[in-house]
Amino acid sequence: MTDEVIKAATKQHPVVLRMEGLFPADMGGYELHRRRKGGDLGHVDETRSSLNRRLIGGEDWAQRALKEIEEMRVENFAKELEGLTKRRRKAELAKRVAEGPKNPWRATRHGPLREVIITAHKDWFAAFDHDNIDDLFGESREDRFEQIAVAWLKDSFGDDVIHARADLDETTYHIHAIVMPRSETKDGRKMLQPSVHALIKDYEKAQDSVGDWFAELGLKRGERRKQALRDAVHQHRKEQTSSANEHEGLASLPEYVEHVSPRKWREEKERQLTEREAHVGKREKQAATVIRPQRPLRKAAPKRWRRWRSLMANPSPRACLEKHFLRCA
């Protein structure tokens, strides 16, 4: 066993948790990528794709979810029309009939669904600790990680976790999950409301929760970047208002790190390469135009000589008489 593997086994890595918004219309693209028939496949090892496995939900989970959302639309619309009819709101009733059913979620730029991604550093999965009984006699680190991830998802989101899968054909083992946060309003309408789950509403709380669950594997909570930023801003403002420390000793703000998914990073690099190739091609054309030899321009002949040549090329009887040329007839 190499020293790098032993060193990785003793190093405490963080558990990585990411949540991204998702619209129901995005499920088609999600499923194509899950089946490795579309999306960004440049980083996928197709020889290992058969090892990928579903953890929660059936093969038709997406179709079932879309059907349920459509039923929400229709049922909510029927209840709304029934309520307007009982209250005799004829104008509003006619307007709603013309508008038709509405989506069962509030307007949002993130989407009513959540895609959850759980993973850790690839060195942690590849490491082996001789002092760890689970590494010596237990299941693989991927299997133990998977069991805790599924248990955490079910405990945190219940039946709203409609799908989860494990990907083993990419650089690092990771788990994808889809959460459909169901809720019901006071008037009985069924809605999709992400804030119904505390861990979606409070991202820092979600990081604390997943850190606690995976602590038994030797993983730790991710860095508290947002809390560090809030503390630094508070300290900075406090010291700014102090006359004694007006120009010195101010707290420095931590650098903000924005997470970019591998797919978006590769798309941005491909876009930059395409722009660079187009720019180089344009410069090459410009250079070829500049160095192309130019034919010397002939000086324009005097006007009287142009007249002479015209008469010689197309002589007419009148022109011959006027200029005393030989008879043309």
N, C-alpha and C positions, 0 to 999 in steps of 0.2 A: 504494500500500500504506500502510495507516495506521500511526501510530507504535506503537499497541498491539500490532499483529502483529509489528513489528520487535523491540519490547521483549520479547515472549513468546518470540521465536526465540532471543534471547541468554540468557534465564533458564534455569537448569538445574532441571528438574522431577524429582520422584522417580517411579520406577516403582512402581505400586501392586499388591501381591499380597495376596490374601485366601484363606483356606481355611476351609471350613465343613463340619461333619459331615453325613452324609446316610444315611438308612436306605433299603433297597431298596423299601420301601412308598412312599417319597416320589418315586419315579421317575415315577409317573403324573402327579402335579401338576407336576413339572419339565417333562415333555413337553407338557402342555397349555399351559404358559406359553411354551415354546419355539415352539410352533405358533401362539401368540397367540390361543388359544381359552379361556384361563382365567387365573386369578391376577390380580395387580395390573397392569392395562393402562392406568392413568391417565396414565402418563408416556411411553407408546409412541406414536410417529408412524406410524400404520398405512399412510400413503402410502409409507413407506420400508421396510416390513417385508419386501418382496420382495428387498431387498438383503442380508438376513441370509443367512449361508452356513455350511454344515458344513465343518469343517476336518479332523476325525478321526472315523472310525466311519461306519457306514451309517445309513440312515433307520430301520432296525429295531434299533438298538443297544440300546435299553432292553429289548426283548423277549428279545434274545439274552443279555443280562446276567442277567435274571430266570431264564431257563431254566438257565443255568450254575449259578446259586446253588441252584436246586432240585435239580439233579443232585449238587451237593456235599452237600446234606442227605441225600439217599438213599444215596449211596455211603458217607458217613461212618457212617450208621446201620448199613448192612450190615457194614462192617468192625468196628464196635463189637460187634455181635451175634456175629460170627464169633470175635472174641477172647474174649468171655465164654464161648462154647460150648467153645472149646479149653481154657480154664482151669476148666471145669466149675463156673462160678459160677451155679448155677441160680436162686437168689433174685434176684441182680442182673439176670440175663437176663430173668426174668419181669417185673421192674420196668421195665426199659428197653423191653421189647416193649409194655407198657401205656402208657408215656410217648410213644413214637413218635420220629420224627426231630427233631433240634434244629437251631437256626440255626447256620450255620458261622462264628460269631464270638463273642467274649467279650462278656458283658453290658457295655454302654456307653450313656451318655446322649447321646453325640455321633453314634453310628452308625458302621458299619464302612467306609462309602464317604467320599470327600472330593470336594466341589465346589471347584474352583480358579477364582478370578476374577483376571484380569490386565488392567490398564489404566494410563492416565496421565491427567494433567490435560487437560481439553478444549482449553486454550490451547496446549498443546504440539502437538496434532494440527492445530490451525488455523494455527500459526505457519509462517513461511517465512524461511529464512536465506539471504541472497544469497551468503554466503561458504561455504556448504555445497554441495559438488558434487552430493551426492545429492538435495538439495532442488531444485537447478537442472536436473539432467539425469536423475536417477534416478526411481524409483517414488515413489508417495505415501507419506507418513509412516505411514498406516494399513497399507499393504501391507508396508512394512519391519518395522513393529512386529509384524505378524501372522506373518511368516516366522520371526523370532527367537523369538516365543512358542511356536510349534509345535515348533521345534527344541529349545527348552528343556524342554518337556513330555515329548517323546520321550526326550531324553537323561536326564532326571531320573527318569521313571517307566516307561519302556519300553512294553511291550505292556499294562501295567496302565492306561494312558490309553485308555479305551474310547470316549470321546466328547469332542469339542471343537467349539465354534461361535463365530462372530463376530457380534455384534449391532451393527447400524448404524442402527437405527430409534429409538434413545434419545438422550439429551442428549450422552453421551460414548461414543465407540467403546470396546468392551471385549470380552473373550474369556471364555467359560465353558468349563470342562473337568470331566470326571468321571473320578476315579481309583478303580479297584477293586483294592485291594492284595491280591493272591493270595499265599498262603504254604502250606507243608506242614509238619505236625508230624513228630516222630520216628517215630510209629507209623503214618505214612502218611495221616493225615486232611488233607483240603484245607480251609483256613480263609481268612477275610478278616481280615487283621491290618495295620492302618494303620502300626504302628511298624516294619514291615519296610522301609519307605522312610525313609532318614535325614532327608530334608527335611520329612516329615510329623512325625517324632519330635521334631525340633529346629526350631522355627519361626524362630528367629533365623538358623540356618544356611540356611534356605530364602530368607530375605530377602537374605542375603549372596550366594547363588548367583544369584538373579534380577537383583540389582544388577550383578553382574559381566557377565552376559550382555547386558544392555541398555545397558551403558556406551558401546558403540560408536555408539549413537543419541543420545548426549548426555544420557541419563537417569541419575539417581543412585539409590543405595539409599535406602529409606525411613528415617525417623528411628529411631534406636535407643532407643525409649522404655523397653523392658524393661531393657536394660543400664544406662541412665541411672538407672532406679529402683533397681536392685540396687546400683549404685555409691553412690548417695546414702544408701541404708539402711546400707550398710557403713560409710561415713564418719560417719554420724550415731551409730551404735553405738560407733564408735571414739572419737569425741569425748565421748560421754556417760561413758565409763569414765575419761576423763582428768580429774583433779581441777582442773587449771589452766584447762580450758575447760568447766567444768561448767555455767556459766550464760550463756556467750556464744560466738559464733562457730560455732554448730551448723549443720550443712549443712541446707539446705532441700530438702524432697522435691519432685520435679517433679510437676506435676498429672497425674493419671491420665486418659487419654482413651480412652473405650470406643467402638469402632467400631460404628455402627448402620447397617444396610443401608437404602437408600432405601425399600424396601417396608415395613420395620418402622416407619420414621419416619412414613411417610404413614398407616399403620394407626393409630399412636398419635395423630396429629393428628385423624384422623377420629373416633376414640373420644372425644377431648376435646371436639370440636365437638358430637357427639351428646349427651354428658352435659350440656354447657352449654345446648343447646336444651331438653333435658328439664327442667333446673333452672329456666330462664326460664319455660317453660310452666306449671310448678307454681306459681311465684311469681305469675304472672298470674291463675291460678285462685284463689289465696288472696286476692289483692287484690280480685278481683271479689266474693268472698264478704263481705269486710269492708265494702265500700262499698255493697252491696246494701241498699236501704231496708227496714227491718223494720216490719211492721204492729204497731201498739200492742196490748199484751195487755189483754184485758178482765178486769176484776176479777170474781172468783168471787162468785156470788150467795149470800146467806145460806142456811143450810140450810132454814129454814122456807119461804122463797120457792121453793126448788127443789121442796119437797114440794107446795106449792100448785100450781105449774105442772104437775107430774106428774099430780095429781088432775084438773086441768082438761083435760089432753090425753087421758087415758085414764080417764074416770070409770067406776066400777063401782057396782052397787046398794048394796053394803055401805059403800063409801066415802061415797056420797051420804048414807046414813043417819047415819054417824058424824059427818060434818061439817055435817049439817043443810042439805044442798043441795037443790035442787029434784029432784023425782022424775025419774029417768032413763027409767023404763019408759013 
